[in-house]
Every structure is written in C-alpha cells, then in structure tokens.
Amino acid sequence: MVPLPAPLLAALAGREEVLVTSRAGAGMGTVRMSFAIAPPGVAYLLTSAFSRKASRWDRDPWVRLTAPGSRLAAEAVVQRVTADDLDPAAEAAVLARFPAAGAATPEALRELLETGTHLLFRVEGGPTMAGMTEGTGTPHPGGIAERLASVRRRITAAAEGAGRDPASVRLIAVTKTVPPERIAEAVAAGVTEIGENRVQEARLKHAAVPSGLRWHLLGHLQSNKAALAAQLFDTVHSLDSERLALALGSHRDPARDPISALVEVDFTGIAARSGIPPEAAVPLLRVVAGQPGLRLAGLMTIAPFGDLTAARQCFRSLRELRDRLQSELGLELPELSMGMSDDFEAAIAEGATMVRLGRVLFGERGPAGVEPPG
C-alpha cells in the first residue's frame, strides 16, 4: 500500500471534499467527493453502486486527486474493496466519515457493501499519468495474486449475502489479449479455468501456458471453426444455433469427455448481440442434449452494460428461464454463466454458477479486445 503524498494530505486536512479527476478518455471529468483518510495516508471513497464513476474506475483506476482551492495534486490509483479488506484503523475512519450514508456501524457498512447498494474504493499513491502508456492495457494496483484474492473475497461476500455456498460459484479468468506470461502468473495465484473469445488466439496460447487448465470458449463461434474449437475447449458458453451444435458435437474426439455446452440466451434485443431469444431455447436444448459429443450444462447470457438494475433483471430472467425449462423438458441445467467485472456480484445474487472476469483481474485490455468483455 503506497501512501498519498504528505503535502496533499496536509492540504486536505479539515476539508470535507476532494476533487477527483479521471484520466483522459475514462468518460468522467472532475467531481467533488467526500473522503476518509486512514493511516498510513490512504483515502477511502464511498459511492452509490448506480454511479457511473464506479464501473469506470474498475476499467481505468488511475485518477488525480486535488485539494479544492489549492494547486496541490497527486496521481493515485483507485481499487474497489470490501469490508473484509479494511484494517481496524481504516474501518474506523470510514465509519466516522460516512454515517449519513448509513455506514455508522461495522454491521451497517458491511450490509451496504454486501447488498450492492454502495461501493467502497481505496485510493492510494501511484505513478504519474504521463508516465503511462495509452492503449496497451491499464494495470490495476497490486499484482494478479492480490487482485484475485480480493475478487474471491467479493465472490464469497456476494454468495453468503444471497444465502449460497461460495464454492458453488466458479471463477473463469477471461484471458483474451492477455499474454501467456501473465496467464502463468494468474495460474500460480490459483486460477484453474480460463476463458477465451477467439479460437485462433486460444490455439496460439495452448502450448504457451501451464497445462492442466480448463479452457472455456466465451465468444461467438462460427461453424467453420467448430472442428478446431472441439479440440481446444472443455466448455463452450456460446451455442446459439442447431447447426453449430451439430458441427461442434460431431468433431469432438469420442475418446475425450464431451464438451460442456451452454446455450447463449439474449434478453436485450440488441441487433449486434449473439444468442437466441428465450422463446427459441427449447428446440436448441433438445438438439444439444442429443449430441454424443456434447454434454448439456446450462445457459449463458450477457447483461446490458452500464445499468446495474437492468443487469440484475437480465440475470433473474435467465435463472427463471432455466428453472422453467428444467421443469418442462425434464433436463438438468445446472450451470448459469452470467456476470462480468462490472456486475458479477449482482449475478451471484441471482444464481450465477460461473462468473467471467477479465478486467478486474488483469486490468484494461488493449484495442484488440473483442466483445463480450470480462
């Protein structure tokens, strides 16, 4: 943990607000925010989960802090934290500063964060923005092991808040555009399942990353790449046509376990999105269930971006669809693949068994990244 510069802390002493300026291109200008300072000189910001800045800081954590009415400023990094991440001094500082938000006691603060109504960010010192390279991937503060531990705590908190066993939620590390050496770092930290969007990118990485991983295909799959996908992947999340299901299943080596297959369902109606409408699920599920090279595992969806309320409704709709289809068809659909870096806690609250996380683990990707994001 890197403390903020002492001159800035001195300039902020006795003030109620700090000016927070996002890096150019992050989509947010300068805002005034209440803050708490805890030893050894780290700031904490509490914000509504529906605030746009919250999701943008997950994508780009580099900010400038300025004392109002002063020229004193410093570059800093912002990282979302949970109540479990706070030491006693930090917890005391946050409780003393934000009672009006309902965080007057440790229990009340924990409830605010676990229910997803508010987000807490730690702000600590960082390198200057001018020293960073644009467009090559923005690192989050700390190493991958530290970020993975923080994410696992958030998964645990979200699951327990929903009355679920945290072990029922699997973390799929989305490694699109992530180089093999950083994947190896994630594996060393405990990642066992990785997700790629492109078949060709996965092919190039297969021999360059540690063995023993479970590989997931998350992006749209074309039928002409089904043969290669059947060789590379253990799970495919994006089945959206009978033709694709037939091609993928027929190319799976019968000596290997069947591919775990999830049918992608789209609730948004956005033309550019892949996935089938809910009403088209029944015939496709029957085809998948009949393929010896496939094992029907469940459903997947991608929520609308930037609207946590709409995202949660999307996740709820997928769970309700799954429950109805299981009853109507007599098929087991144990897996719900839903939730990414901006909304995975809401997805867990609605029953996600797999969350697909990239940016929150590896930082912002370069321009080669392809939807859906992680």
Beta strands, then each sheet from edge to edge (+ up, - down):
strand 1: 17-22
strand 2: 30-34
strand 3: 36-38
strand 4: 42-48
strand 5: 62-66
strand 6: 73-81
strand 7: 118-125
strand 8: 170-174
strand 9: 193-196
strand 10: 214-217
strand 11: 235-239
strand 12: 259-264
strand 13: 294-300
strand 14: 335-337
strand 15: 354-357
sheet 1: 2+ 1- 5+ 6- 7+ 4- 3+
sheet 2: 14+ 13+ 12+ 11+ 10+ 9+ 8+ 15+
end
